Amino acid sequence: MDSKKIPKSAVTRISLCLREINRLEKEGKDKVSSTELGDLAGLTDVQVRKDFSYFGQFGRSGAGYDVVQLKKIIERLLGKDKAWEIVLVGAGNIGSALLRYPGFKNQGFIIKEVFDADTKKIDKRYGDVTVKDVKGLEDAVKSSKNIKIAIIAVPAESAQVVAEQLVRADIKCILNFAPVLLKVNGGVMVKNIDLSNELESFSFFLSSNGNED
Ligand code: NAI
């Protein structure tokens, strides 16, 4: 399988399917058809089968896919059959909310290191992790070897500097909450989370509907 040939949208849809497959497994369901899975994930059955086909054979039988087997295959494809360690930079409103959320751990994402620049936040504990001084970020992440994912939850004006520190520490994936476009080299994948941007689609939708009336 050449992962570069798989559209990013297919990976997003497969993730959605995995969420539903997890739910089905919890409900004790053994089999699921592409139509059922599509209905649950908001996709067509054709789309489900097409997305699965990028990844090769999923061992489909006439009665549908075996839920447990499908879950294992998709988890392996998405790299979710192992735990991923994460460094979080910024232990403010968003950072501390992420630290308190137990769901990431259940999904195999472990916030292993947390850094902040504010002396009032340094040494604060959240479960197993203690907030450290951002001055030590590069050394700590480099020496950890396993941390390749970072979350940036610092103010916009600090985000680029933090991104550069993370890239120097060999981070390969950045989830960025700061409302700023980060400039990083091509080998680093950046995903921006911008709730205002998402809300703007609602305000646009509601205002344009209003105009039509
Ligand atoms: P906050 O001010 O509560 O927390 C930011 C934290 O970053 C503080 O603890 C501060 O000490 C720390 N910090 C500042 N400079 C730093 C540096 N160079 N290195 C390490 N730590 C540093 O901010 P909040 O509310 O948690 O927001 C965080 C970011 O997320 C902001 O950029 C904000 O604009 C953005 N945001 C994004 C949203 C979204 O939908 N993506 C929604 C709300 C906020």
Residues whose N, C-alpha, C, O or C-beta is under 5 A from the ligand:
A	BS01	NAI	V89 G90 A91 G92 N93 I94 G95 F115 D116 A117 D118 V134 A153 V154 P155 A156 S158 F177 A178 P179 I193 D194 L195 S196
